[in-house]
Amino acid sequence: MKKIIVTGCNGQLGRAINKELAGNAELEFVNTDVGELDITNIDKVMALAREVKPYAIINCAAHTAVDACETDVDNAYRINAIGPRNLSIAATETGAKMIHVSTDYVFDGKGTRPYLEFDTPNPQGIYGASKLVGENMVKDFADRYFILRTAWLYGDGKNFAKTMLRLSETHDKVRVVNDQFGSPTSTKELAAAIAQLLFTENYGLFHATCEGSCHWAEFAQEIFRLAGKATQVEGISTAEYGAAAPRPAYSILENYMLKLTGGYQFADWHDAIEEYIKTL
Ligand SMILES: NC(=O)c1ccc[n+]([C@@H]2O[C@H](COP(=O)([O-])OP(=O)(O)OC[C@H]3O[C@@H](n4cnc5c(N)ncnc54)[C@H](OP(=O)(O)O)[C@@H]3O)[C@@H](O)[C@H]2O)c1
């Protein structure tokens, strides 16, 4: 029996990982969220890892509130950087594989073609900066790791698609930014990619997003179309929207490492969101 410690199990990705791997009788899950295992606490992380002796640790915990990170700086670094450091130290000591998830927001968005894993990050906000330190902590402290950079996630939890559908109940028109480009990605697709890597030695840093790209207003339009909503989308600029944290204008990732190594082929974002809307 292979034991898997999942952190942040109540989040979108934590739930999707459990669903994706539920049918695998070889696996036993030790599911934890902040109540059972606060990943910022090295002593608790080490104690659990020593007790469980996991095959792998899948870190789904993060401080994902991008705007809040700008003012909640210490917690952002604690959760997004020290947390993965602690888990990586525990993984190395117990011989476990370390699976960590990062973000397209490590890039500054000034690129003109999809970012490769070999491009140099340059985060613009605290969330992206803290996630980049987290990546480096994993590289420094884990012997055998998979880092998957993903983007614009939606699944079982709070996300953009659900916000749009909620707004459509009370609004005939919504204003959505149309000058930030990225790749909406379902947690189901990301969990499938993780499940495929998990039993391999294909270690390293991977971009892991659905194929294709759009801007947020286009994504909103597609959500309304698929859900049969008449709500109109008015495109506005990032400056007009005025969020607290800077966001990359262009953060399309090429899943280059997965392609080079014969790894998981992500669905096109249109197909993934269509499947998701049907499940709601
Ligand atoms: N969401 C996106 O659009 C997006 C985009 C790119 C990359 N990512 C990355 O993808 C990963 C999964 O994101 P997600 O959307 O599934 O996140 P999520 O839904 O926000 O879930 C994160 C989980 O971690 C928990 N958590 C927070 N602090 C913790 C701590 N100190 N110890 C243990 N658990 C803690 C949270 O609990 P509380 O809810 O109680 O805080 C929550 O259950 C993250 O690494 C994220 O950075 C996400």
The ligand as an ORCA input file, in Angstrom:
! r2SCAN-3c Opt
* xyz 0 1
  N      -6.803     29.039     -7.931
  C      -6.109     29.405     -9.005
  O      -6.624     30.080     -9.927
  C      -4.663     29.004     -9.156
  C      -3.940     29.454    -10.269
  C      -2.600     29.068    -10.401
  C      -2.017     28.261     -9.446
  N      -2.749     27.847     -8.357
  C      -2.098     27.000     -7.373
  O      -2.755     25.737     -7.376
  C      -2.734     25.180     -6.065
  C      -4.138     24.747     -5.669
  O      -4.982     25.902     -5.677
  P      -6.516     25.803     -5.236
  O      -7.276     26.737     -6.112
  O      -6.931     24.379     -5.111
  O      -6.408     26.461     -3.773
  P      -7.554     26.657     -2.688
  O      -8.866     26.164     -3.222
  O      -7.430     28.051     -2.180
  O      -7.118     25.632     -1.548
  C      -6.003     25.833     -0.725
  C      -6.235     25.055      0.550
  O      -5.089     25.224      1.394
  C      -5.542     25.463      2.706
  N      -4.512     26.118      3.510
  C      -4.249     27.449      3.637
  N      -3.238     27.640      4.509
  C      -2.850     26.413      4.934
  C      -1.860     25.962      5.838
  N      -1.063     26.824      6.496
  N      -1.724     24.624      6.047
  C      -2.524     23.750      5.402
  N      -3.500     24.120      4.539
  C      -3.652     25.437      4.301
  C      -6.762     26.324      2.488
  O      -7.531     26.413      3.653
  P      -8.405     27.782      3.892
  O      -9.378     27.855      2.771
  O      -9.014     27.516      5.233
  O      -7.395     28.904      3.878
  C      -7.438     25.562      1.342
  O      -8.220     24.486      1.820
  C      -2.082     26.219     -5.173
  O      -0.708     25.919     -5.027
  C      -2.218     27.505     -5.957
  O      -1.200     28.447     -5.645
  C      -4.047     28.199     -8.208
*
